[in-house]
């Protein structure tokens, strides 16, 4: 195969990604984009760039979430300096990043698969997967993109380091630096070397001494990140008390957290292959808490985990792509899965960005294996045609769904209205719809959605205050006062409800 021919296929994956996600260029700043990018003084000037490495990711007074992603914030600052403060430049960079990751995905899948078609089908599927829309069409998803970019590049460099005779050390240093970049982009990349270990073991490549040297480099990179993290976060090493609204399962205790998290893994897998309903929020009460081992959702979660373990064990001995598909899913999801420890969110589609590579590897391997299966000439030809038809239909279906979803991220109002219709039991989606409708002048509709949010989650202090503001504006003083008193009782540290209550009492 010539270099030009080899380059053609990763470029095809990149082109597919760009053609589908080019619609994101018309989107504005949505949700966390506003505070992380549009209104963040830390990204307004490159002069602040060095300081970003000793500051928290979410650097908002009074809010500490134990997040340290300096490279992501630095990318926002550089982005703004080069392409301006408007949303177009940020979305353009994200689309280019996604296209680049799709090309790297092809390279990784080509090395992971036993059939050439594995990389082609899997890479194109990754390029257009609808579950990626939150990570790509929302600027705040930059952390997922950068972490994925550097993890895949590190994986490729790691392979070259163990295979190259003369320049193996240089490739090893590059792999460690890329891993450092990944964990400085997002913490969830921390287990990437475990994927490299599994890949090496199945390939039986590299001597014990060479493997040990490379993994010592990864340990050094991790140590550097941890030192910087301590400097930036101080005592705030993890999230403060998990907010029941954001992760109700974690707030309910260890077993409900694990039980619900098992079902969430099934939901992630279903969203990858059947993305009919996509939403930006899965907090209270979008996913009811699972408490009993007899709950069918828990049983489905246990069956899914068992299937992953079986696939890894069988594939380890008989089929490396099958094992790697399961390992990619587990390694990339484990830090955010709520299985080992509680995290700040119960479920978010952006978290499936890199783990979905495991699904794409499985899709690519199954399709390629069926097409390559030996048999009579006529039967083989018919089977290959059938595989191509199904593959084209699958990829086209993914692309159409992604293209339809991307414009939902155009503004806070369009996103809120689209998602609250899909997931009406989410208190945050109802609240968001209420606030953004009110801002658009549709006050009565806004009040209705805020009331629905409070009916789902009565302890929603901020929404008691927001509803009180709307009620006060139209003269419903008694109702506004009641909601303000409730907001003060739920969040006594917030001065805003007290100020408004004082104003109402003086009228």
C-alpha positions as CSV (number, residue, x, y, z in Angstrom):
1,X,0.0,0.0,0.0
2,X,1.4,3.4,-1.0
3,X,1.6,6.3,1.5
4,X,-1.0,8.2,-0.5
5,X,-3.4,5.2,-0.4
6,X,-2.9,4.8,3.3
7,X,-3.5,8.5,3.9
8,X,-6.8,8.5,1.9
9,X,-8.8,6.6,4.5
10,X,-8.1,8.7,7.7
11,X,-8.7,11.8,5.5
12,X,-12.1,10.2,4.5
13,X,-13.0,9.8,8.2
14,X,-11.9,13.4,8.9
15,X,-14.0,14.7,5.9
16,X,-17.1,12.8,7.1
17,X,-16.7,14.4,10.6
18,X,-16.3,17.8,9.1
19,X,-19.3,17.5,6.7
20,X,-21.6,16.4,9.4
21,X,-20.5,18.8,12.1
22,X,-20.0,21.9,9.9
23,X,-23.6,22.9,11.0
24,X,-22.2,23.6,14.5
25,X,-20.4,26.7,13.0
26,X,-23.7,28.6,13.2
27,X,-24.2,27.9,16.9
28,X,-23.7,30.4,19.7
29,X,-22.5,30.1,23.3
30,X,-24.7,27.8,25.2
31,X,-24.9,26.7,28.9
32,X,-21.4,26.5,30.5
33,X,-19.9,28.2,27.4
34,X,-21.1,31.5,28.8
35,X,-19.1,31.4,32.0
36,X,-16.1,29.3,30.7
37,X,-15.5,31.2,27.5
38,X,-17.7,34.2,26.8
39,X,-17.5,35.8,30.2
40,X,-14.3,34.3,31.6
41,X,-11.7,37.0,32.2
42,X,-9.0,34.3,32.4
43,X,-9.2,33.7,28.6
44,X,-9.5,37.3,27.6
45,X,-5.7,37.8,27.2
46,X,-2.7,35.6,26.5
47,X,-0.9,37.4,29.3
48,X,-2.8,35.3,31.8
49,X,-1.8,32.0,30.1
50,X,0.9,30.9,32.6
51,X,-1.4,31.5,35.5
52,X,-4.0,29.1,34.1
53,X,-1.8,26.2,35.1
54,X,-2.2,27.1,38.8
55,X,-5.9,27.9,38.8
56,X,-9.0,25.7,38.9
57,X,-10.9,24.9,35.8
58,X,-14.2,26.3,37.1
59,X,-12.9,29.4,38.7
60,X,-16.1,31.0,40.0
61,X,-16.3,32.6,43.4
62,X,-18.0,30.3,45.9
63,X,-18.1,27.3,43.6
64,X,-15.5,24.6,43.9
65,X,-15.8,21.4,41.9
66,X,-12.3,19.9,42.2
67,X,-11.7,20.3,38.4
68,X,-8.2,21.0,36.9
69,X,-8.0,21.3,33.1
70,X,-5.5,24.0,32.4
71,X,-4.8,23.0,28.8
72,X,-8.4,23.2,27.9
73,X,-8.7,26.8,29.3
74,X,-5.4,27.7,27.7
75,X,-6.9,26.6,24.3
76,X,-9.8,28.9,24.8
77,X,-7.4,31.8,25.4
78,X,-5.4,31.0,22.3
79,X,-8.6,30.5,20.3
80,X,-9.9,33.9,21.3
81,X,-6.6,35.6,20.5
82,X,-6.4,34.1,17.0
83,X,-10.0,34.0,15.9
84,X,-11.8,36.6,18.0
85,X,-14.2,36.5,20.9
86,X,-17.3,35.4,18.9
87,X,-18.6,31.8,18.9
88,X,-17.7,31.0,15.3
89,X,-14.0,30.7,15.9
90,X,-14.5,28.4,18.9
91,X,-16.9,26.1,17.0
92,X,-14.5,26.1,14.0
93,X,-11.7,24.8,16.2
94,X,-13.9,22.2,17.7
95,X,-15.0,20.9,14.3
96,X,-11.3,20.7,13.2
97,X,-10.4,18.9,16.4
98,X,-13.2,16.4,15.9
99,X,-12.1,15.8,12.3
100,X,-8.6,15.3,13.5
101,X,-9.7,12.8,16.2
102,X,-11.7,10.9,13.6
103,X,-8.5,10.5,11.5
104,X,-6.6,9.3,14.6
105,X,-9.4,6.9,15.4
106,X,-8.9,5.3,12.0
107,X,-5.2,4.9,12.7
108,X,-5.9,3.4,16.1
109,X,-8.6,1.1,14.8
110,X,-6.4,0.0,11.9
111,X,-3.8,-1.2,14.4
112,X,-6.4,-2.7,16.6
113,X,-8.4,-4.6,13.9
114,X,-7.6,-7.8,12.1
115,X,-9.4,-6.7,9.0
116,X,-8.8,-3.5,6.9
117,X,-12.5,-2.8,6.9
118,X,-12.6,-2.6,10.7
119,X,-10.9,0.8,10.6
120,X,-13.0,2.1,7.7
121,X,-16.4,1.3,9.1
122,X,-15.4,2.0,12.7
123,X,-13.6,5.3,11.8
124,X,-16.5,6.7,9.8
125,X,-19.0,5.6,12.4
126,X,-17.0,7.4,15.0
127,X,-16.9,10.5,12.8
128,X,-20.6,10.8,12.6
129,X,-21.9,9.3,15.8
130,X,-24.8,11.4,17.1
131,X,-23.9,10.9,20.8
132,X,-20.9,13.1,20.0
133,X,-23.0,16.2,19.4
134,X,-22.7,17.6,22.9
135,X,-18.9,17.3,22.9
136,X,-18.5,18.8,19.4
137,X,-21.4,21.3,19.1
138,X,-21.0,22.8,22.6
139,X,-17.8,24.7,23.2
140,X,-17.5,23.5,26.7
141,X,-17.0,20.0,25.2
142,X,-13.5,21.1,24.2
143,X,-12.2,19.2,27.3
144,X,-13.5,15.9,25.8
145,X,-12.0,16.6,22.4
146,X,-8.6,17.5,23.6
147,X,-8.4,14.6,26.0
148,X,-9.4,12.2,23.2
149,X,-7.0,13.7,20.7
150,X,-4.0,13.4,23.1
151,X,-5.0,9.9,24.3
152,X,-5.2,8.5,20.8
153,X,-2.0,10.2,19.7
154,X,-0.3,8.8,22.8
155,X,-1.5,5.3,22.1
156,X,-0.1,5.5,18.6
157,X,3.2,6.9,19.8
158,X,3.4,4.3,22.5
159,X,3.0,1.5,19.9
160,X,5.8,3.1,17.8
161,X,8.0,3.3,20.9
162,X,7.9,-0.4,21.5
163,X,8.2,-1.4,17.9
164,X,10.9,1.0,16.8
165,X,14.5,-0.1,17.3
166,X,16.5,3.1,16.8
167,X,14.0,5.9,17.9
168,X,12.0,4.0,20.5
169,X,13.1,6.3,23.3
170,X,12.0,9.4,21.4
171,X,8.7,7.9,20.7
172,X,8.3,6.9,24.4
173,X,9.0,10.5,25.5
174,X,6.5,11.8,23.0
175,X,3.9,9.3,24.2
176,X,4.4,10.4,27.8
177,X,4.2,14.1,26.9
178,X,1.0,13.4,25.0
179,X,-0.4,11.6,28.0
180,X,0.4,14.6,30.2
181,X,-1.4,16.8,27.7
182,X,-4.4,14.5,27.9
183,X,-4.7,14.6,31.7
184,X,-4.1,18.4,31.7
185,X,-7.1,18.6,29.3
186,X,-9.4,16.4,31.4
187,X,-9.0,14.1,34.4
188,X,-10.9,11.2,32.8
189,X,-7.9,10.4,30.6
190,X,-5.9,9.3,33.7
191,X,-6.3,5.5,33.0
192,X,-5.2,5.6,29.4
193,X,-1.9,3.7,30.2
194,X,-4.0,0.8,31.3
195,X,-5.3,0.5,27.7
196,X,-1.8,0.6,26.5
197,X,-0.8,-2.2,28.9
198,X,-3.7,-4.4,27.7
199,X,-2.8,-3.8,24.0
200,X,0.9,-4.6,24.6
201,X,0.0,-7.8,26.5
202,X,-2.2,-9.1,23.7
203,X,0.4,-8.2,21.1
204,X,3.2,-9.5,23.2
205,X,5.4,-6.7,22.1
206,X,8.3,-5.0,23.8
207,X,10.7,-6.4,26.4
208,X,9.8,-6.2,30.1
209,X,12.6,-3.6,30.6
210,X,11.3,-1.4,27.7
211,X,7.7,-1.6,28.9
212,X,8.8,-0.7,32.4
213,X,10.7,2.4,31.2
214,X,7.8,3.7,29.2
215,X,5.3,3.3,32.1
216,X,7.8,5.0,34.4
217,X,7.5,8.0,32.1
218,X,3.7,7.9,32.3
219,X,4.0,7.8,36.1
220,X,6.2,10.8,36.0
221,X,3.7,12.6,33.8
222,X,0.9,11.8,36.3
223,X,3.1,13.0,39.2
224,X,3.6,16.4,37.4
225,X,-0.1,16.8,36.9
226,X,-0.8,16.0,40.5
227,X,1.7,18.5,41.8
228,X,0.2,21.2,39.5
229,X,-3.2,20.2,40.6
230,X,-2.4,20.6,44.3
231,X,-0.9,24.0,43.5
232,X,-4.1,25.0,41.7
233,X,-6.8,23.5,43.9
234,X,-5.3,23.5,47.3
235,X,-7.8,21.8,49.7
236,X,-10.4,21.5,46.9
237,X,-9.1,18.2,45.6
238,X,-12.5,16.7,44.8
239,X,-16.0,18.0,44.4
240,X,-17.7,19.4,47.4
241,X,-20.8,17.6,48.6
242,X,-22.5,16.1,45.6
243,X,-25.5,18.1,44.7
244,X,-28.6,15.9,44.9
245,X,-30.0,17.7,41.9
246,X,-27.0,16.9,39.7
247,X,-26.3,13.4,40.9
248,X,-29.3,12.1,42.9
249,X,-28.1,8.6,42.9
250,X,-24.8,9.5,44.6
251,X,-26.7,11.5,47.2
252,X,-28.9,8.5,48.0
253,X,-26.0,6.3,49.2
254,X,-23.4,3.9,47.9
255,X,-25.7,1.1,46.7
256,X,-28.2,3.3,44.9
257,X,-25.3,5.1,43.2
258,X,-23.7,1.8,42.0
259,X,-27.1,0.3,41.0
260,X,-28.1,3.3,39.1
261,X,-24.7,3.6,37.5
262,X,-25.0,0.1,36.1
263,X,-28.2,1.1,34.3
264,X,-26.6,4.3,33.1
265,X,-23.9,2.2,31.4
266,X,-26.7,0.4,29.4
267,X,-28.2,3.8,28.5
268,X,-24.8,5.0,27.2
269,X,-24.5,1.9,25.0
270,X,-28.0,2.3,23.7
271,X,-27.4,6.0,22.9
272,X,-24.3,5.0,20.8
273,X,-26.2,2.6,18.6
274,X,-29.8,3.9,18.8
275,X,-29.6,7.6,19.5
276,X,-33.3,8.5,19.1
277,X,-33.5,10.7,22.2
278,X,-30.6,13.0,22.9
279,X,-30.7,15.6,25.7
280,X,-28.2,17.9,27.5
281,X,-29.2,17.0,31.0
282,X,-29.8,13.8,32.9
283,X,-30.1,15.1,36.5
284,X,-33.0,14.8,38.9
285,X,-35.5,13.2,38.0
286,X,-34.6,12.2,34.4
287,X,-33.2,8.9,35.5
288,X,-35.1,7.5,38.6
289,X,-32.8,6.1,41.2
290,X,-32.4,2.3,41.2
291,X,-32.5,0.8,44.7
292,X,-33.3,-2.9,44.4
293,X,-31.2,-5.7,42.9
294,X,-34.5,-7.0,41.5
295,X,-35.0,-3.8,39.5
296,X,-35.0,-4.8,35.8
297,X,-32.7,-1.9,35.1
298,X,-30.1,-3.2,37.6
299,X,-30.3,-6.6,36.1
300,X,-29.8,-5.2,32.7
301,X,-26.8,-3.3,34.0
302,X,-25.3,-6.4,35.6
303,X,-25.8,-8.3,32.4
304,X,-24.1,-5.6,30.4
305,X,-21.1,-5.6,32.7
306,X,-20.9,-9.4,32.6
307,X,-21.0,-9.2,28.8
308,X,-18.1,-6.7,28.8
309,X,-16.1,-9.0,31.0
310,X,-16.9,-12.0,28.9
311,X,-16.0,-10.2,25.7
312,X,-12.7,-9.1,27.2
313,X,-11.9,-12.6,28.5
314,X,-12.8,-14.4,25.3
315,X,-11.3,-11.8,23.0
316,X,-8.0,-11.9,25.0
317,X,-7.5,-15.5,23.9
318,X,-9.3,-15.6,20.5
319,X,-9.9,-12.1,19.0
320,X,-7.9,-9.0,20.0
321,X,-10.4,-6.5,18.5
322,X,-13.2,-7.8,20.6
323,X,-11.2,-7.6,23.8
324,X,-9.9,-4.1,22.9
325,X,-13.5,-2.9,22.2
326,X,-14.5,-3.9,25.8
327,X,-11.3,-2.6,27.3
328,X,-11.6,0.8,25.6
329,X,-15.1,1.2,26.9
330,X,-14.2,0.3,30.5
331,X,-10.9,2.2,30.8
332,X,-12.3,5.4,29.2
333,X,-15.6,5.3,31.2
334,X,-14.4,4.1,34.6
335,X,-13.3,7.5,36.0
336,X,-16.7,9.1,35.4
337,X,-19.0,6.1,35.7
338,X,-20.0,6.6,39.4
339,X,-19.1,2.9,40.0
340,X,-15.9,3.4,42.0
341,X,-16.7,6.8,43.5
342,X,-19.3,9.5,43.2
343,X,-18.8,12.2,40.5
344,X,-20.5,15.5,39.9
345,X,-23.0,14.2,37.3
346,X,-25.0,11.1,37.0
347,X,-24.9,11.0,33.2
348,X,-23.9,13.3,30.3
349,X,-23.6,12.4,26.6
350,X,-20.3,14.3,26.3
351,X,-18.7,11.6,28.6
352,X,-19.3,9.0,26.0
353,X,-17.1,10.7,23.4
354,X,-13.9,8.6,23.8
355,X,-15.5,5.5,25.3
356,X,-17.6,5.2,22.1
357,X,-14.5,4.3,20.2
358,X,-15.0,0.8,21.8
359,X,-18.5,0.6,20.2
360,X,-17.1,1.8,16.9
361,X,-14.3,-0.8,17.0
362,X,-17.0,-3.5,17.7
363,X,-19.1,-2.3,14.8
364,X,-16.2,-2.1,12.5
365,X,-14.9,-5.6,13.4
366,X,-18.3,-7.3,13.1
367,X,-18.9,-5.7,9.7
368,X,-15.4,-6.5,8.4
369,X,-15.4,-10.0,9.8
370,X,-18.7,-10.8,8.1
371,X,-17.4,-9.4,4.8
372,X,-14.2,-11.4,5.0
373,X,-15.8,-14.7,6.1
374,X,-14.7,-17.4,3.6
375,X,-17.2,-19.4,1.5
376,X,-18.4,-20.0,-2.0
377,X,-17.6,-17.1,-4.4
378,X,-21.3,-16.2,-5.0
379,X,-22.1,-16.4,-1.3
380,X,-19.1,-14.2,-0.4
381,X,-20.1,-11.6,-3.0
382,X,-23.7,-11.5,-1.8
383,X,-22.6,-11.3,1.8
384,X,-20.2,-8.4,1.1
385,X,-22.8,-6.5,-0.8
386,X,-25.2,-7.0,2.1
387,X,-22.6,-5.8,4.6
388,X,-21.8,-2.7,2.5
389,X,-25.6,-1.9,2.3
390,X,-26.1,-2.3,6.0
391,X,-22.9,-0.3,6.8
392,X,-23.9,2.6,4.5
393,X,-27.4,2.6,6.0
394,X,-26.0,2.6,9.5
395,X,-23.6,5.4,8.9
396,X,-26.1,7.5,6.9
397,X,-28.6,7.0,9.8
398,X,-26.1,8.2,12.3
399,X,-25.2,11.2,10.1
400,X,-28.8,12.3,9.6
401,X,-29.5,12.1,13.3
402,X,-26.4,14.1,14.2
403,X,-27.2,16.7,11.6
404,X,-30.7,17.1,13.0
405,X,-29.4,17.4,16.6
406,X,-26.6,19.9,16.0
407,X,-28.9,23.0,15.5
408,X,-30.6,22.3,18.9
409,X,-27.3,23.7,20.4
410,X,-27.7,27.0,18.6
411,X,-28.9,28.9,21.6
412,X,-30.0,28.2,25.2
413,X,-33.6,28.7,24.3
414,X,-33.6,26.3,21.3
415,X,-31.7,23.7,23.4
416,X,-34.0,24.0,26.4
417,X,-37.2,23.7,24.4
418,X,-35.9,20.7,22.4
419,X,-34.7,18.9,25.4
420,X,-37.5,19.6,27.8
421,X,-39.9,18.1,25.3
422,X,-37.7,14.9,25.2
423,X,-37.1,14.7,29.0
424,X,-39.9,16.5,30.8
425,X,-39.0,14.9,34.1
426,X,-35.7,16.7,34.4
427,X,-36.0,19.6,36.9
428,X,-33.0,21.4,35.4
429,X,-34.4,21.2,31.9
430,X,-37.7,22.6,33.1
431,X,-35.9,25.3,34.9
432,X,-33.8,26.2,31.9
433,X,-36.8,26.4,29.7
434,X,-38.5,28.7,32.2
435,X,-35.5,31.1,32.5
436,X,-34.8,31.3,28.8
437,X,-38.4,31.7,27.9
438,X,-38.7,34.5,30.4
439,X,-35.6,36.2,28.9
440,X,-37.2,35.9,25.5
441,X,-40.3,37.8,26.7
442,X,-42.5,34.7,27.0
443,X,-43.0,35.2,30.7
444,X,-46.2,33.2,31.3
445,X,-44.7,30.2,29.6
446,X,-41.5,30.7,31.7
447,X,-43.4,30.8,34.9
448,X,-45.2,27.5,33.9
449,X,-41.9,25.7,33.4
450,X,-40.4,27.0,36.6
451,X,-43.5,25.7,38.5
452,X,-43.0,22.4,36.8
453,X,-39.3,22.4,37.9
454,X,-40.3,23.0,41.5
455,X,-43.0,20.3,41.4
456,X,-40.2,17.8,40.4
457,X,-37.6,19.1,42.8
458,X,-39.2,21.3,45.6
459,X,-35.7,22.0,47.1
460,X,-34.5,23.8,44.0
461,X,-33.5,27.0,45.8
462,X,-32.4,29.0,42.8
463,X,-35.7,28.3,41.0
464,X,-37.7,29.5,44.0
465,X,-35.8,32.8,43.6
466,X,-36.1,32.9,39.8
467,X,-39.8,32.3,40.0
468,X,-40.1,34.9,42.7
469,X,-38.5,37.5,40.4
470,X,-41.1,36.8,37.7
471,X,-43.9,36.9,40.1
472,X,-42.7,40.2,41.7
473,X,-42.6,41.8,38.2
474,X,-46.2,41.1,37.6
475,X,-47.3,42.2,41.0
476,X,-47.9,38.8,42.6
477,X,-46.3,40.0,45.9
478,X,-47.6,37.3,48.2
479,X,-46.6,34.5,46.0
480,X,-43.2,36.0,45.4
481,X,-42.6,36.4,49.1
482,X,-43.5,32.8,49.8
483,X,-41.0,31.6,47.2
484,X,-38.3,34.0,48.5
485,X,-38.7,32.7,52.1
486,X,-38.4,29.2,50.8
487,X,-35.3,30.1,48.8
488,X,-33.7,31.6,51.9
489,X,-34.5,28.6,54.0
490,X,-32.9,26.3,51.4
491,X,-29.8,28.4,50.6
492,X,-29.2,30.8,53.5
493,X,-25.9,31.9,52.1
494,X,-27.3,33.4,48.9
495,X,-27.9,37.1,49.5
496,X,-30.1,37.7,46.4
497,X,-33.4,36.3,47.9
498,X,-33.0,38.5,51.0
499,X,-32.4,41.6,48.9
500,X,-35.5,41.1,46.9
501,X,-37.5,40.3,50.0
502,X,-36.4,43.5,51.6
503,X,-37.4,45.4,48.4
504,X,-40.8,43.9,48.4
505,X,-41.3,44.7,52.1
506,X,-40.6,48.3,51.5
507,X,-43.1,48.7,48.6
